[in-house]
Amino acid sequence: MFKLNDEQRSQVMRAAAPLGRGTRLAFMRDLATELTKVDLIGDGALFRVLREVQKRHFDAPDLSRAHGKTAKYR
């Protein structure tokens, strides 16, 4: 079992924020699995694990098509 301090929990919540509702639970489960593999969870180790897990779950929006409108910055 691992414990996170308040700032680390805030970091996890910030990483989960851009994910869709349906994706957050899978993200949290995947994160927990990966964190059990880490011997010492410091801020740097947490950041590296968060970055890798978020990459797996984040589906970036396609900004090239703004609902039929031309993009503002082209």
C-alpha positions as CSV (number, residue, x, y, z in Angstrom):
1,M,0.0,0.0,0.0
2,F,1.2,3.5,-0.7
3,K,0.3,6.9,0.8
4,L,0.3,10.2,-0.9
5,N,0.6,13.6,0.9
6,D,-1.9,16.4,0.2
7,E,0.1,18.0,-2.6
8,Q,0.6,14.6,-4.3
9,R,-3.1,13.9,-4.1
10,S,-3.7,17.4,-5.7
11,Q,-1.3,16.5,-8.4
12,V,-3.2,13.3,-9.1
13,M,-6.5,15.2,-9.3
14,R,-5.0,17.8,-11.7
15,A,-3.7,15.0,-13.9
16,A,-7.2,13.4,-13.9
17,A,-9.1,16.6,-14.6
18,P,-8.8,16.7,-18.4
19,L,-9.9,13.1,-18.8
20,G,-13.5,12.2,-19.6
21,R,-15.7,10.9,-16.8
22,G,-15.7,7.4,-18.1
23,T,-11.9,7.4,-18.4
24,R,-11.1,8.7,-14.9
25,L,-11.8,5.4,-13.1
26,A,-9.6,3.4,-15.5
27,F,-6.9,6.1,-15.1
28,M,-7.1,5.8,-11.3
29,R,-6.9,2.0,-11.4
30,D,-4.0,2.1,-13.8
31,L,-2.2,4.7,-11.7
32,A,-2.7,2.6,-8.5
33,T,-1.3,-0.4,-10.2
34,E,1.7,1.4,-11.5
35,L,2.4,3.1,-8.1
36,T,2.5,-0.3,-6.4
37,K,5.6,-1.0,-8.5
38,V,7.5,2.0,-7.2
39,D,9.6,1.6,-4.1
40,L,9.6,5.1,-2.9
41,I,7.0,7.5,-4.1
42,G,8.5,11.0,-4.1
43,D,7.2,13.9,-6.1
44,G,9.5,13.1,-9.1
45,A,8.5,9.5,-9.2
46,L,4.8,10.4,-8.9
47,F,5.2,12.9,-11.8
48,R,6.9,10.3,-14.0
49,V,4.2,7.7,-13.3
50,L,1.4,10.2,-13.8
51,R,2.8,11.3,-17.1
52,E,3.0,7.8,-18.5
53,V,-0.4,6.7,-17.2
54,Q,-2.1,9.9,-18.5
55,K,-0.6,9.4,-21.9
56,R,-2.4,6.0,-22.0
57,H,-5.8,7.5,-21.1
58,F,-5.9,11.0,-22.6
59,D,-7.6,11.3,-26.0
60,A,-6.7,14.7,-27.3
61,P,-9.5,16.5,-29.2
62,D,-9.1,17.2,-32.9
63,L,-8.9,20.9,-33.0
64,S,-8.5,21.1,-36.7
65,R,-12.2,20.8,-37.1
66,A,-14.0,23.3,-34.9
67,H,-17.6,22.1,-35.5
68,G,-17.6,23.2,-39.1
69,K,-16.0,26.6,-38.4
70,T,-12.5,27.6,-39.4
71,A,-10.0,27.6,-36.6
72,K,-9.1,30.9,-35.0
73,Y,-5.3,30.5,-35.4
74,R,-4.5,29.3,-38.9
